Amino acid sequence: MVPSDDTDDLRPGFDRWLARELPGHRVLSVDRPETGLSARTLFLEVGADGGPAGRLTRSLVARLPPAGEGLFPAYDLAAQGRLQSALADAGIPAVEPWTVEEDPSYVGAPFLLMARVPGRTVRNDRRYLTRGWLAEGTPEEQGRLHASFLDTLAAVHRLDPVDDAGVFAAARRPTPTGTAPGGPTLARELAWWADYLAWAGEGSAPAVFDEALTWCRDHLPPTEPPASVLWGDAHLGNAVYADDWTVAAVVDFELASVGPAELDLGWFLVLHAMTAERCGGEPPGFPDRAATVDAYRDRLGRDLADLAWYETFAALRSAAVTVRMAHLLARQGIPDGWLATANPTVSLLERLVRS
């Protein structure tokens, strides 16, 4: 079966899967809440046969690889599922998958299926910091959401990356070619992202990418902090929020790895700063950068070091992903070439590296 991006094409395949795994149930609807270029997210409403017409029995979320090219070279849903289960077992509000179906015959690709957590989310393609439900909350509610997000991120980082089942350790980046097994985590991260840059840039990445890689290598922190489990894509849009303005669930572990917590924190700080700039401000209940760093340090329980390096590295990674996005859009006939040369992430990287 050829992978399809049409929800009408996918519904019969999910029905066949349910007939095997949950007899007497069928799919009432399949909706796609977003149209990103990475893994696909689908909302499935499942009902029982033989009862009232359309009676909903459970709401599910399915994650599938992209129907075609994606933002990343590979999508290992089984590994993501194991990681989410391990995080849930450790008390993190990650959604434990119901199953990971690796047989592509049902919907044209493997898929991860889990319960849908009720709550609200923010959309990165909208100005959610100054418009919508988050912006309309009271400063107290906004502050509670921000604090809960930091609480959750620190809880992930306080986990021992050497877990009994080896799930967390398996997320560690591979040893770079030509180096001895093991070695510093940051060297692994630099090597992995250098390969990604070469792949994503397709020979036409902005010159500042090479400058930034050289800068990161030349200014590598002399002392590497202890390793933590890393979320990989820590930002406010990758969480579901409950009615009391706390984190109900965290999602999206495509970039999960093992390394210093500063890697996640730098990513969060950079993406949030760019979002605030794009939105023209941020909620009055949110702390500023300095207060955020102090609050996070207290939650993590140790000092933070070399944040300028980690933020520069985060800007490089974010810019690389955006350039990959530009190439994918171009192949779809969408004229967004500016993303490859003049987007905010590239401009930020130029300021950080060339200042």
Contacts in CASP RR format, 6 or more apart in sequence:
PFRMAT RR
TARGET T0000
AUTHOR 0000-0000-0000
METHOD contacts of the structure
MODEL  1
MVPSDDTDDLRPGFDRWLARELPGHRVLSVDRPETGLSARTLFLEVGADG
GPAGRLTRSLVARLPPAGEGLFPAYDLAAQGRLQSALADAGIPAVEPWTV
EEDPSYVGAPFLLMARVPGRTVRNDRRYLTRGWLAEGTPEEQGRLHASFL
DTLAAVHRLDPVDDAGVFAAARRPTPTGTAPGGPTLARELAWWADYLAWA
GEGSAPAVFDEALTWCRDHLPPTEPPASVLWGDAHLGNAVYADDWTVAAV
VDFELASVGPAELDLGWFLVLHAMTAERCGGEPPGFPDRAATVDAYRDRL
GRDLADLAWYETFAALRSAAVTVRMAHLLARQGIPDGWLATANPTVSLLE
RLVRS
1 104 0 8 1.000
1 105 0 8 1.000
1 106 0 8 1.000
1 107 0 8 1.000
1 108 0 8 1.000
2 108 0 8 1.000
3 64 0 8 1.000
3 65 0 8 1.000
3 67 0 8 1.000
3 68 0 8 1.000
3 104 0 8 1.000
3 107 0 8 1.000
3 108 0 8 1.000
3 109 0 8 1.000
4 10 0 8 1.000
4 67 0 8 1.000
4 107 0 8 1.000
4 108 0 8 1.000
5 40 0 8 1.000
5 67 0 8 1.000
7 30 0 8 1.000
7 31 0 8 1.000
7 32 0 8 1.000
7 42 0 8 1.000
8 30 0 8 1.000
10 30 0 8 1.000
10 42 0 8 1.000
10 107 0 8 1.000
11 27 0 8 1.000
11 30 0 8 1.000
13 106 0 8 1.000
13 107 0 8 1.000
14 27 0 8 1.000
14 30 0 8 1.000
14 44 0 8 1.000
14 62 0 8 1.000
14 106 0 8 1.000
14 107 0 8 1.000
15 26 0 8 1.000
15 27 0 8 1.000
16 106 0 8 1.000
17 101 0 8 1.000
17 106 0 8 1.000
17 107 0 8 1.000
18 24 0 8 1.000
18 25 0 8 1.000
18 26 0 8 1.000
18 27 0 8 1.000
18 46 0 8 1.000
21 99 0 8 1.000
22 46 0 8 1.000
24 48 0 8 1.000
24 49 0 8 1.000
24 50 0 8 1.000
25 46 0 8 1.000
25 47 0 8 1.000
25 48 0 8 1.000
25 49 0 8 1.000
25 57 0 8 1.000
26 46 0 8 1.000
26 47 0 8 1.000
26 49 0 8 1.000
27 44 0 8 1.000
27 45 0 8 1.000
27 46 0 8 1.000
27 47 0 8 1.000
28 45 0 8 1.000
28 46 0 8 1.000
28 47 0 8 1.000
28 54 0 8 1.000
28 56 0 8 1.000
29 43 0 8 1.000
29 44 0 8 1.000
29 45 0 8 1.000
30 42 0 8 1.000
30 43 0 8 1.000
30 44 0 8 1.000
31 42 0 8 1.000
31 43 0 8 1.000
32 40 0 8 1.000
32 41 0 8 1.000
32 42 0 8 1.000
32 43 0 8 1.000
33 41 0 8 1.000
33 43 0 8 1.000
34 41 0 8 1.000
34 123 0 8 1.000
37 66 0 8 1.000
37 70 0 8 1.000
37 71 0 8 1.000
37 325 0 8 1.000
37 328 0 8 1.000
37 329 0 8 1.000
38 66 0 8 1.000
38 70 0 8 1.000
38 71 0 8 1.000
38 72 0 8 1.000
38 254 0 8 1.000
39 63 0 8 1.000
39 64 0 8 1.000
39 65 0 8 1.000
39 66 0 8 1.000
39 75 0 8 1.000
39 77 0 8 1.000
39 252 0 8 1.000
39 254 0 8 1.000
40 63 0 8 1.000
40 64 0 8 1.000
40 65 0 8 1.000
40 66 0 8 1.000
40 67 0 8 1.000
41 61 0 8 1.000
41 62 0 8 1.000
41 63 0 8 1.000
42 61 0 8 1.000
42 62 0 8 1.000
42 63 0 8 1.000
42 64 0 8 1.000
43 59 0 8 1.000
43 60 0 8 1.000
43 61 0 8 1.000
43 116 0 8 1.000
44 59 0 8 1.000
44 60 0 8 1.000
44 61 0 8 1.000
44 62 0 8 1.000
44 113 0 8 1.000
45 56 0 8 1.000
45 59 0 8 1.000
45 60 0 8 1.000
46 56 0 8 1.000
46 57 0 8 1.000
46 58 0 8 1.000
46 59 0 8 1.000
46 60 0 8 1.000
47 54 0 8 1.000
47 55 0 8 1.000
47 56 0 8 1.000
47 57 0 8 1.000
47 58 0 8 1.000
48 55 0 8 1.000
48 57 0 8 1.000
58 115 0 8 1.000
59 115 0 8 1.000
59 116 0 8 1.000
60 98 0 8 1.000
60 113 0 8 1.000
60 114 0 8 1.000
60 115 0 8 1.000
60 116 0 8 1.000
61 95 0 8 1.000
61 113 0 8 1.000
61 114 0 8 1.000
61 115 0 8 1.000
61 116 0 8 1.000
62 111 0 8 1.000
62 112 0 8 1.000
62 113 0 8 1.000
63 77 0 8 1.000
63 80 0 8 1.000
63 111 0 8 1.000
63 112 0 8 1.000
63 113 0 8 1.000
63 114 0 8 1.000
64 77 0 8 1.000
64 107 0 8 1.000
64 109 0 8 1.000
64 110 0 8 1.000
64 111 0 8 1.000
64 112 0 8 1.000
65 75 0 8 1.000
65 77 0 8 1.000
65 109 0 8 1.000
65 110 0 8 1.000
66 75 0 8 1.000
67 109 0 8 1.000
69 328 0 8 1.000
69 331 0 8 1.000
70 324 0 8 1.000
70 328 0 8 1.000
71 321 0 8 1.000
71 324 0 8 1.000
71 325 0 8 1.000
71 328 0 8 1.000
72 196 0 8 1.000
72 254 0 8 1.000
72 255 0 8 1.000
73 196 0 8 1.000
73 199 0 8 1.000
75 254 0 8 1.000
77 100 0 8 1.000
77 102 0 8 1.000
77 110 0 8 1.000
77 111 0 8 1.000
77 112 0 8 1.000
78 100 0 8 1.000
78 102 0 8 1.000
78 110 0 8 1.000
79 170 0 8 1.000
79 171 0 8 1.000
80 112 0 8 1.000
80 253 0 8 1.000
80 254 0 8 1.000
80 256 0 8 1.000
81 97 0 8 1.000
81 100 0 8 1.000
81 112 0 8 1.000
81 253 0 8 1.000
82 165 0 8 1.000
82 167 0 8 1.000
82 170 0 8 1.000
83 94 0 8 1.000
83 167 0 8 1.000
83 168 0 8 1.000
83 171 0 8 1.000
83 253 0 8 1.000
83 256 0 8 1.000
84 94 0 8 1.000
84 95 0 8 1.000
84 96 0 8 1.000
84 97 0 8 1.000
84 114 0 8 1.000
84 253 0 8 1.000
85 96 0 8 1.000
85 97 0 8 1.000
85 167 0 8 1.000
86 163 0 8 1.000
86 165 0 8 1.000
86 167 0 8 1.000
86 168 0 8 1.000
87 94 0 8 1.000
87 156 0 8 1.000
87 159 0 8 1.000
87 229 0 8 1.000
87 250 0 8 1.000
87 253 0 8 1.000
88 94 0 8 1.000
88 95 0 8 1.000
88 96 0 8 1.000
89 96 0 8 1.000
90 159 0 8 1.000
90 163 0 8 1.000
91 155 0 8 1.000
92 152 0 8 1.000
92 155 0 8 1.000
92 156 0 8 1.000
92 159 0 8 1.000
92 250 0 8 1.000
93 152 0 8 1.000
93 247 0 8 1.000
93 248 0 8 1.000
93 249 0 8 1.000
93 250 0 8 1.000
94 249 0 8 1.000
94 250 0 8 1.000
94 251 0 8 1.000
94 253 0 8 1.000
95 114 0 8 1.000
95 115 0 8 1.000
95 117 0 8 1.000
95 249 0 8 1.000
95 251 0 8 1.000
96 114 0 8 1.000
97 112 0 8 1.000
97 113 0 8 1.000
97 114 0 8 1.000
98 113 0 8 1.000
98 114 0 8 1.000
98 115 0 8 1.000
99 112 0 8 1.000
99 113 0 8 1.000
100 110 0 8 1.000
100 111 0 8 1.000
100 112 0 8 1.000
100 113 0 8 1.000
101 110 0 8 1.000
101 111 0 8 1.000
101 112 0 8 1.000
101 113 0 8 1.000
102 110 0 8 1.000
103 110 0 8 1.000
104 110 0 8 1.000
117 240 0 8 1.000
117 248 0 8 1.000
117 249 0 8 1.000
118 240 0 8 1.000
118 242 0 8 1.000
118 248 0 8 1.000
119 240 0 8 1.000
119 241 0 8 1.000
119 242 0 8 1.000
119 243 0 8 1.000
119 248 0 8 1.000
120 133 0 8 1.000
120 240 0 8 1.000
120 241 0 8 1.000
121 237 0 8 1.000
121 239 0 8 1.000
121 240 0 8 1.000
121 241 0 8 1.000
122 128 0 8 1.000
122 134 0 8 1.000
122 236 0 8 1.000
122 237 0 8 1.000
123 237 0 8 1.000
124 235 0 8 1.000
124 237 0 8 1.000
124 275 0 8 1.000
127 278 0 8 1.000
127 279 0 8 1.000
127 280 0 8 1.000
128 134 0 8 1.000
128 135 0 8 1.000
128 236 0 8 1.000
128 237 0 8 1.000
128 275 0 8 1.000
128 279 0 8 1.000
129 135 0 8 1.000
129 275 0 8 1.000
129 276 0 8 1.000
129 279 0 8 1.000
129 280 0 8 1.000
129 281 0 8 1.000
129 282 0 8 1.000
129 283 0 8 1.000
129 286 0 8 1.000
130 279 0 8 1.000
130 280 0 8 1.000
130 281 0 8 1.000
130 282 0 8 1.000
130 283 0 8 1.000
131 279 0 8 1.000
134 142 0 8 1.000
134 145 0 8 1.000
134 283 0 8 1.000
135 283 0 8 1.000
137 283 0 8 1.000
139 283 0 8 1.000
139 284 0 8 1.000
139 285 0 8 1.000
140 285 0 8 1.000
141 245 0 8 1.000
142 245 0 8 1.000
142 283 0 8 1.000
142 284 0 8 1.000
142 285 0 8 1.000
142 286 0 8 1.000
143 245 0 8 1.000
143 283 0 8 1.000
143 285 0 8 1.000
143 286 0 8 1.000
143 287 0 8 1.000
144 244 0 8 1.000
144 245 0 8 1.000
144 246 0 8 1.000
145 236 0 8 1.000
145 241 0 8 1.000
145 245 0 8 1.000
145 246 0 8 1.000
145 247 0 8 1.000
146 285 0 8 1.000
146 286 0 8 1.000
146 287 0 8 1.000
146 292 0 8 1.000
147 295 0 8 1.000
148 241 0 8 1.000
148 245 0 8 1.000
148 246 0 8 1.000
148 247 0 8 1.000
149 236 0 8 1.000
149 239 0 8 1.000
149 247 0 8 1.000
150 292 0 8 1.000
150 295 0 8 1.000
150 296 0 8 1.000
150 299 0 8 1.000
151 247 0 8 1.000
151 299 0 8 1.000
152 239 0 8 1.000
152 247 0 8 1.000
152 250 0 8 1.000
153 231 0 8 1.000
153 234 0 8 1.000
153 264 0 8 1.000
153 265 0 8 1.000
153 268 0 8 1.000
153 296 0 8 1.000
153 299 0 8 1.000
154 261 0 8 1.000
154 296 0 8 1.000
154 299 0 8 1.000
154 300 0 8 1.000
156 228 0 8 1.000
156 229 0 8 1.000
156 230 0 8 1.000
156 231 0 8 1.000
156 250 0 8 1.000
156 264 0 8 1.000
157 228 0 8 1.000
157 229 0 8 1.000
157 230 0 8 1.000
157 261 0 8 1.000
157 264 0 8 1.000
157 300 0 8 1.000
158 228 0 8 1.000
158 300 0 8 1.000
159 168 0 8 1.000
159 228 0 8 1.000
159 229 0 8 1.000
160 168 0 8 1.000
161 168 0 8 1.000
161 169 0 8 1.000
161 172 0 8 1.000
161 227 0 8 1.000
161 228 0 8 1.000
161 229 0 8 1.000
161 258 0 8 1.000
161 259 0 8 1.000
162 168 0 8 1.000
162 169 0 8 1.000
163 169 0 8 1.000
168 229 0 8 1.000
168 258 0 8 1.000
169 258 0 8 1.000
171 229 0 8 1.000
171 230 0 8 1.000
171 256 0 8 1.000
171 257 0 8 1.000
171 258 0 8 1.000
172 185 0 8 1.000
172 188 0 8 1.000
172 257 0 8 1.000
172 258 0 8 1.000
172 259 0 8 1.000
173 185 0 8 1.000
173 188 0 8 1.000
173 189 0 8 1.000
173 191 0 8 1.000
173 192 0 8 1.000
173 257 0 8 1.000
173 258 0 8 1.000
174 188 0 8 1.000
174 192 0 8 1.000
175 181 0 8 1.000
175 182 0 8 1.000
175 183 0 8 1.000
175 188 0 8 1.000
176 187 0 8 1.000
176 188 0 8 1.000
176 191 0 8 1.000
177 191 0 8 1.000
179 187 0 8 1.000
182 188 0 8 1.000
184 224 0 8 1.000
185 224 0 8 1.000
185 227 0 8 1.000
185 258 0 8 1.000
185 259 0 8 1.000
185 260 0 8 1.000
186 220 0 8 1.000
186 221 0 8 1.000
186 224 0 8 1.000
186 259 0 8 1.000
186 260 0 8 1.000
187 220 0 8 1.000
189 257 0 8 1.000
189 259 0 8 1.000
189 263 0 8 1.000
189 313 0 8 1.000
190 213 0 8 1.000
190 216 0 8 1.000
190 217 0 8 1.000
190 220 0 8 1.000
190 313 0 8 1.000
193 313 0 8 1.000
193 316 0 8 1.000
193 317 0 8 1.000
193 320 0 8 1.000
194 213 0 8 1.000
196 317 0 8 1.000
196 320 0 8 1.000
197 205 0 8 1.000
197 209 0 8 1.000
197 213 0 8 1.000
197 316 0 8 1.000
197 320 0 8 1.000
199 324 0 8 1.000
200 320 0 8 1.000
200 321 0 8 1.000
200 323 0 8 1.000
200 324 0 8 1.000
200 327 0 8 1.000
201 209 0 8 1.000
201 320 0 8 1.000
201 323 0 8 1.000
201 324 0 8 1.000
201 327 0 8 1.000
201 340 0 8 1.000
202 327 0 8 1.000
204 340 0 8 1.000
205 320 0 8 1.000
205 323 0 8 1.000
205 340 0 8 1.000
206 319 0 8 1.000
206 323 0 8 1.000
206 340 0 8 1.000
206 341 0 8 1.000
206 346 0 8 1.000
208 319 0 8 1.000
208 346 0 8 1.000
208 349 0 8 1.000
208 350 0 8 1.000
208 353 0 8 1.000
208 354 0 8 1.000
209 316 0 8 1.000
209 319 0 8 1.000
209 320 0 8 1.000
209 323 0 8 1.000
209 349 0 8 1.000
211 353 0 8 1.000
211 354 0 8 1.000
212 312 0 8 1.000
212 315 0 8 1.000
212 316 0 8 1.000
212 319 0 8 1.000
212 349 0 8 1.000
212 352 0 8 1.000
212 353 0 8 1.000
213 316 0 8 1.000
215 312 0 8 1.000
215 353 0 8 1.000
216 309 0 8 1.000
216 312 0 8 1.000
216 313 0 8 1.000
216 316 0 8 1.000
219 309 0 8 1.000
219 312 0 8 1.000
220 309 0 8 1.000
221 305 0 8 1.000
221 306 0 8 1.000
221 309 0 8 1.000
223 305 0 8 1.000
224 260 0 8 1.000
225 260 0 8 1.000
225 261 0 8 1.000
225 262 0 8 1.000
225 302 0 8 1.000
225 304 0 8 1.000
225 305 0 8 1.000
226 260 0 8 1.000
226 302 0 8 1.000
227 258 0 8 1.000
227 259 0 8 1.000
227 260 0 8 1.000
228 258 0 8 1.000
228 259 0 8 1.000
228 260 0 8 1.000
228 261 0 8 1.000
228 264 0 8 1.000
229 256 0 8 1.000
229 258 0 8 1.000
230 255 0 8 1.000
230 256 0 8 1.000
230 257 0 8 1.000
230 258 0 8 1.000
230 259 0 8 1.000
230 261 0 8 1.000
230 263 0 8 1.000
230 264 0 8 1.000
231 238 0 8 1.000
231 250 0 8 1.000
231 253 0 8 1.000
231 255 0 8 1.000
231 256 0 8 1.000
231 264 0 8 1.000
232 253 0 8 1.000
232 254 0 8 1.000
232 255 0 8 1.000
232 256 0 8 1.000
232 257 0 8 1.000
232 263 0 8 1.000
232 264 0 8 1.000
232 267 0 8 1.000
233 252 0 8 1.000
233 253 0 8 1.000
233 254 0 8 1.000
233 255 0 8 1.000
233 267 0 8 1.000
234 264 0 8 1.000
234 265 0 8 1.000
234 267 0 8 1.000
234 268 0 8 1.000
235 267 0 8 1.000
235 268 0 8 1.000
235 271 0 8 1.000
235 272 0 8 1.000
235 275 0 8 1.000
236 272 0 8 1.000
236 275 0 8 1.000
238 250 0 8 1.000
238 251 0 8 1.000
238 252 0 8 1.000
239 247 0 8 1.000
239 248 0 8 1.000
239 249 0 8 1.000
239 250 0 8 1.000
239 251 0 8 1.000
240 247 0 8 1.000
240 248 0 8 1.000
240 249 0 8 1.000
240 250 0 8 1.000
240 251 0 8 1.000
241 247 0 8 1.000
241 248 0 8 1.000
242 248 0 8 1.000
257 263 0 8 1.000
260 310 0 8 1.000
261 300 0 8 1.000
261 304 0 8 1.000
262 304 0 8 1.000
262 305 0 8 1.000
262 306 0 8 1.000
262 307 0 8 1.000
262 310 0 8 1.000
263 310 0 8 1.000
263 313 0 8 1.000
263 314 0 8 1.000
265 293 0 8 1.000
265 296 0 8 1.000
265 304 0 8 1.000
265 307 0 8 1.000
265 310 0 8 1.000
266 307 0 8 1.000
266 310 0 8 1.000
266 311 0 8 1.000
266 313 0 8 1.000
266 314 0 8 1.000
267 314 0 8 1.000
267 317 0 8 1.000
267 318 0 8 1.000
269 289 0 8 1.000
269 292 0 8 1.000
269 293 0 8 1.000
269 307 0 8 1.000
269 311 0 8 1.000
269 314 0 8 1.000
270 311 0 8 1.000
270 314 0 8 1.000
270 315 0 8 1.000
270 318 0 8 1.000
270 348 0 8 1.000
271 314 0 8 1.000
271 318 0 8 1.000
272 282 0 8 1.000
273 289 0 8 1.000
274 318 0 8 1.000
274 344 0 8 1.000
274 345 0 8 1.000
274 348 0 8 1.000
275 282 0 8 1.000
276 282 0 8 1.000
277 344 0 8 1.000
278 344 0 8 1.000
287 295 0 8 1.000
293 304 0 8 1.000
293 307 0 8 1.000
296 304 0 8 1.000
297 303 0 8 1.000
297 304 0 8 1.000
311 352 0 8 1.000
312 349 0 8 1.000
312 352 0 8 1.000
312 353 0 8 1.000
315 345 0 8 1.000
315 348 0 8 1.000
315 349 0 8 1.000
315 352 0 8 1.000
316 349 0 8 1.000
318 345 0 8 1.000
319 343 0 8 1.000
319 345 0 8 1.000
319 346 0 8 1.000
319 348 0 8 1.000
319 349 0 8 1.000
322 339 0 8 1.000
322 343 0 8 1.000
322 345 0 8 1.000
322 346 0 8 1.000
323 339 0 8 1.000
323 340 0 8 1.000
323 346 0 8 1.000
325 336 0 8 1.000
325 339 0 8 1.000
326 336 0 8 1.000
326 337 0 8 1.000
326 338 0 8 1.000
326 339 0 8 1.000
326 340 0 8 1.000
326 343 0 8 1.000
327 340 0 8 1.000
329 336 0 8 1.000
329 337 0 8 1.000
329 339 0 8 1.000
330 336 0 8 1.000
330 337 0 8 1.000
340 346 0 8 1.000
END
